[in-house]
Amino acid sequence: LIFNGTVIFCELKSSMSRADVYTFQRKVAFYEKRHQRHVTRSIIISPMVEPRAFGIAEKLHIEVYSDSLDVPIAKLDNT
């Protein structure tokens, strides 16, 4: 998703494990390399996330939300 020049990489899943978080990060890295564009925000939206996956996501600077309505709109335009 590109919004006002900001590249936002988002994945919606029914559940997210630690391995899924690492896989998501590899997808982000692949996109950045392939398209030569920096991903400003990485977002995972999933109602069921393994507790250990939260720590991995935080370390990798990935935002995790349980519902799409929880994603702050103000952050989308970097204000």
Residue pairs with C-beta under 8 A, 6 or more apart in sequence:
1 7
1 8
1 9
1 10
2 8
3 76
3 77
4 77
4 78
6 40
6 41
6 76
6 77
6 78
7 37
7 38
7 39
7 40
7 41
8 39
8 40
8 41
8 43
8 76
9 27
9 28
9 31
9 39
9 41
9 42
9 43
10 42
10 43
10 44
10 45
11 24
11 27
11 43
11 44
11 45
12 45
12 46
12 68
13 20
13 44
13 45
13 46
14 46
14 47
14 48
15 46
15 47
15 48
15 49
15 50
16 44
16 46
16 48
16 49
16 50
16 53
16 64
17 50
17 53
18 50
18 52
18 53
18 56
20 53
21 44
21 53
21 56
21 57
21 60
21 62
22 56
24 42
24 44
24 62
25 42
25 60
25 62
28 39
28 42
31 37
31 39
32 38
32 39
40 78
41 63
41 75
42 60
42 61
42 62
42 63
43 62
43 63
43 64
43 65
43 71
44 57
44 62
44 63
44 64
44 65
45 64
45 65
45 66
45 67
45 68
45 70
45 71
46 64
46 65
46 66
47 66
47 67
49 57
49 64
49 66
53 64
54 64
57 63
57 64
63 71
65 71
